[in-house]
Amino acid sequence: MIISSLEIQKKRASRVSIFIDGEFALGMSLDLLASLNLKKGMSVSEAEVQLWRSAAIHDEAKSAAYAYLARRAHSRKELYDKLKKKQFPLETIEAVLSQLAEKKLINDAAFAALLVRDRLKKKPVGKNRLQNELRRKGVKRETAERVLATADLNASDLCMKAAERKLKSLAREPDRMKKKKKLSDFLMRRGFEWDIIRQTVDALFRIDEE
């Protein structure tokens, strides 16, 4: 078996198609081609070709993972799900994720801390909402709890800020009880605990009465 030609792919200029004995055998990145030092005219075995195919799949999965991480931080599960959707073999996905973890490019604790800081910068939300989002992202419960325990989550202050903003939009509601219920429901959706919500709503409406 002879590598008969190496051709740059028309739609993906960073990849090359490898032909063996005049027939397409596999595609791979130019970087991988260079690292394997493959050249036209080389004599190869079927076993070598199979190894190259595995290496090419691994390389492509790793490139896809890097592309996702370049856009934003991801949890391990998010990357796993995205690579699985691209139909990479599960063993390849696990190998790539292990490499990324070793290089500290994925770390669920760091990801969770970043997400919590980002969410709190955008708007005041409660612990329950943050826990639910972290769970949806695949962060383990113990990791989420550890991160939230160290985050600046002054529940009373956050709840009051959210309530004061919402109350402005409820100014036209003439029914006092309906207004309180709408405000409470809103704060519940924001993930605040019921005791904090009740204290906040009661405090705001006492102020309103005064």
Secondary structure, DSSP 4 states (H G I P E B T S, - for coil): -BEEEEEE-SS-TTEEEEEETTEEEEEEEHHHHHHHT--TT-B--HHHHHHHHHHHHHHHHHHHHHHHHHHS---HHHHHHHHHHTT--HHHHHHHHHHHHHTTS--HHHHHHHHHHHHHHHS---HHHHHHHHHHTT--HHHHHHHHHHS---HHHHHHHHHHHHHHHTTT---HHHHHHHHHHHHHHTT--HHHHHHHHHHHHHHHH-
